[in-house]
Amino acid sequence: LIKMDKLTDEARLLGRNRIDTEQQLSSYKEGLEVRLNELIPERRKLYRKQNEEGVKENISEINKEIAVIRKEINLCDDIAVRSGIMREKLKKIREDQTKENEQRKEKSRNDKLR
């Protein structure tokens, strides 16, 4: 059930951001990482000013955004890994089909020669 939820989240991420290729996925992930690298120093500055009014709310908002970004980065990583695994499986299937076709042709030739 957890795996299905994760796959659903991955599919939503791809659909919501109209990601069709590995390059688009990589580009999207890079954008997330840039935003994350902007938010972390901003949060550090706010931690230093924690005693001022309204700062805790800003920190909370930044923490929520960081959590979402990190989750999406992890989803991007999982999608990339899964697409690599799928590519390997498809390659193996094609190789197996090619071998089967060659064996059928060879058998057919041998049957004709008899």
MIDORO-250070 format. One record per residue (C-alpha): residue in one letter; x, y, z. Coordinates in nm, 4 decimals, padded with zeros to 6 digits, always signed. Layout:
MIDORO-250070
   resn          X          Y          Z
      A          X          Y          Z
...
//
This chain:
MIDORO-250070
   resn          X          Y          Z
      L   +00.0000   +00.0000   +00.0000
      I   +00.2848   +00.2376   +00.0842
      K   +00.4524   +00.1562   -00.2464
      M   +00.1308   +00.2332   -00.4334
      D   +00.1042   +00.5679   -00.2557
      K   +00.4611   +00.6463   -00.3549
      L   +00.3935   +00.5509   -00.7176
      T   +00.0830   +00.7681   -00.7116
      D   +00.2842   +01.0612   -00.5765
      E   +00.5435   +01.0086   -00.8494
      A   +00.2771   +00.9993   -01.1202
      R   +00.1178   +01.3164   -00.9836
      L   +00.4545   +01.4921   -00.9781
      L   +00.5183   +01.3984   -01.3411
      G   +00.1684   +01.4980   -01.4525
      R   +00.1469   +01.8193   -01.2524
      N   +00.4781   +01.9431   -01.3914
      R   +00.4304   +01.7955   -01.7413
      I   +00.7522   +01.5948   -01.7203
      D   +00.7953   +01.3539   -02.0118
      T   +01.1697   +01.2993   -02.0403
      E   +01.4651   +01.2346   -01.8138
      Q   +01.6067   +01.5735   -01.9115
      Q   +01.2896   +01.7480   -01.7969
      L   +01.2991   +01.5521   -01.4717
      S   +01.6625   +01.6457   -01.4165
      S   +01.5933   +02.0100   -01.4916
      Y   +01.2975   +02.0151   -01.2528
      K   +01.5065   +01.8543   -00.9788
      E   +01.7850   +02.1088   -01.0301
      G   +01.5317   +02.3888   -00.9882
      L   +01.4132   +02.2339   -00.6627
      E   +01.7692   +02.2070   -00.5363
      V   +01.8359   +02.5720   -00.6201
      R   +01.5241   +02.6782   -00.4305
      L   +01.6224   +02.4577   -00.1353
      N   +01.9684   +02.6147   -00.1295
      E   +01.8037   +02.9579   -00.1165
      L   +01.5644   +02.8679   +00.1657
      I   +01.8133   +02.7104   +00.4055
      P   +02.0289   +03.0251   +00.4559
      E   +01.7124   +03.2332   +00.4810
      R   +01.5853   +03.0042   +00.7580
      R   +01.9200   +03.0304   +00.9401
      K   +01.8916   +03.4084   +00.9419
      L   +01.5428   +03.3851   +01.0837
      Y   +01.6537   +03.1454   +01.3585
      R   +01.8926   +03.4141   +01.4768
      K   +01.6024   +03.6609   +01.4977
      Q   +01.3620   +03.4195   +01.6685
      N   +01.2738   +03.6596   +01.9473
      E   +01.1243   +03.9152   +01.7076
      E   +00.7524   +03.9160   +01.6388
      G   +00.6279   +03.7110   +01.3416
      V   +00.9571   +03.5350   +01.2849
      K   +00.8376   +03.1998   +01.4167
      E   +00.5548   +03.1972   +01.1632
      N   +00.8018   +03.2694   +00.8828
      I   +01.0272   +02.9892   +01.0023
      S   +00.7292   +02.7544   +01.0097
      E   +00.6321   +02.8480   +00.6528
      I   +00.9887   +02.7962   +00.5314
      N   +01.0081   +02.4598   +00.7108
      K   +00.6894   +02.3467   +00.5350
      E   +00.8234   +02.4551   +00.1960
      I   +01.1576   +02.2827   +00.2619
      A   +00.9745   +01.9612   +00.3558
      V   +00.7744   +01.9689   +00.0304
      I   +01.0842   +02.0403   -00.1770
      R   +01.2813   +01.7583   -00.0120
      K   +00.9941   +01.5162   -00.0713
      E   +00.9789   +01.6131   -00.4384
      I   +01.3566   +01.5772   -00.4730
      N   +01.3295   +01.2256   -00.3285
      L   +01.0457   +01.1464   -00.5688
      C   +01.2599   +01.2684   -00.8595
      D   +01.5434   +01.0433   -00.7456
      D   +01.3091   +00.7453   -00.7170
      I   +01.1628   +00.8113   -01.0617
      A   +01.5113   +00.8311   -01.2127
      V   +01.6142   +00.5033   -01.0496
      R   +01.2929   +00.3309   -01.1548
      S   +01.3219   +00.4538   -01.5136
      G   +01.6777   +00.3157   -01.5278
      I   +01.5591   -00.0198   -01.3955
      M   +01.2722   -00.0229   -01.6429
      R   +01.5099   +00.0573   -01.9274
      E   +01.7295   -00.2367   -01.8281
      K   +01.4291   -00.4704   -01.8032
      L   +01.3023   -00.3618   -02.1448
      K   +01.6464   -00.4179   -02.2925
      K   +01.6562   -00.7681   -02.1434
      I   +01.3084   -00.8456   -02.2791
      R   +01.4084   -00.7292   -02.6278
      E   +01.7240   -00.9384   -02.6140
      D   +01.5223   -01.2428   -02.5072
      Q   +01.2699   -01.1865   -02.7852
      T   +01.5499   -01.1536   -03.0393
      K   +01.7023   -01.4821   -02.9195
      E   +01.3643   -01.6554   -02.9400
      N   +01.3095   -01.5268   -03.2927
      E   +01.6535   -01.6467   -03.3979
      Q   +01.5887   -01.9883   -03.2432
      R   +01.2545   -02.0140   -03.4264
      K   +01.4187   -01.9222   -03.7551
      E   +01.6943   -02.1763   -03.6978
      K   +01.4416   -02.4442   -03.6106
      S   +01.2377   -02.3537   -03.9177
      R   +01.5482   -02.3860   -04.1388
      N   +01.6349   -02.7205   -03.9825
      D   +01.2799   -02.8459   -04.0353
      K   +01.2916   -02.7456   -04.4023
      L   +01.6199   -02.9280   -04.4534
      R   +01.4762   -03.2582   -04.3227
//
